[in-house]
Amino acid sequence: MFETLANWLLFDLLGLAPGSRAVAALHFFITDLAKIFVLLVAVIYVMGLLRALLSPERVRDYVRGRPRWLARTLAILLGAVTPFCSCSSVPLFIGFVEAGIPLGVTFSFLIASPMINEVAVVILIGLLGWQLAALYVAAGLAVAWFGGLAMERFRPERWVEAYVWKIRMGEMSLPAPDRSLAGRHRYALGEVREIVGRIWKWVVAGIAVGALFHGFVPAAWVAAHLAGGQWYSVPAAVVLGVPLYSNATGVIPVAEAMLGKGVAVGTTLALMMSIATLSLPEMLILRKVIRWPALALYCGVLAVAFTLVGWGFNAIT
C-alpha cells in the first residue's frame, strides 16, 4: 500500500523516471514516511489507552521494597514499556532515589526506557522483521541489566547532586488520572499529540538520512567498509550515534537503509543503541541530577556495552 502511494506520487503524478539515485532516495523517503507515521499514531494511541493507568509514581511504587534482582528486572521491564519523555526522567530519577531504590537499579531503568519501547518494537517488526526486533530487544535488555550492575559497582550515590536527596516526592505528586473510557481516550489522544509533536522532526530527519544513505551511498563502498563487520566499524558507529539526536523510532529508517545496503547487523544495532541512549540532549538532562564523574561513567559503560554487543552480533552473523 505504501509503495503504491510512492509509485503514484513519483511516477504517475510527477512523471519521474525510475532508476536514478535521487528517485530511489525519494521513493524510500515517501514509503517510510507514510508507513512509520501510520504505525506511530496507531500504536501510541492504543498504548495510551493502557498507559492511562500507569503513572511515573506507580512505576516507582512497583519497584520499591523488592529484592535487588527483582527490582532490577521490574525496572528494566517497566522502562521498556514506559517511554516517558526526557523531561520526566529527572523527577522519576528523584522519585527512585527518594524511595530508597538502589541507584544501580535506577540506571537500569534509565537505560531501558529510551532504548526499548513498544512503539519502536512494533515499527521495527513492521519494517525489518521480528528477527531483528527480537535481537534489538534482547540486546537492549542485556545492556540495561549489566549496565546498571556495572554502574552500581562504582557507588554512584556519591555523585548525585545534593538537592536530589532533599526533595520530597510529595511536592511532585500528580493528580489522579481519569480512568473512565472517555478519560482514557482523551489521555491517548494527548499522548499522540505530545509524543508525535515531540519526535516528528527527528523521525523525519531519520527517514531523510536513511533515504540519502539508501539512494546515494554506493553499495561497493558499503561492502568494502561496513558489510564485513570490520572491528573498527562498531566503535565508529557508537561514536557517530552521540551527536545524531533521535529516539528508538526515528533511528529505525536509518537502520533499514543500512541493512538494505549490506551493513553488518552488529554495526547497525550499535548505532541504533547509541543514538537512542547516548544523545547529547539526554546527557544534558541527566547532568541536572548527577555530576560529571557519574555522567562520564554512564557514557563509558554504555559505549563499551554497545561495542561488545556489536562485535558479538557481527561474529555470530
Summary of the structure (lengths in Angstrom):
residues: 317
radius of gyration: 20.4
end to end distance: 31.7
largest distance: 64.9
contacts: 1108
relative contact order: 0.13
helix: 77%
strand: 1%
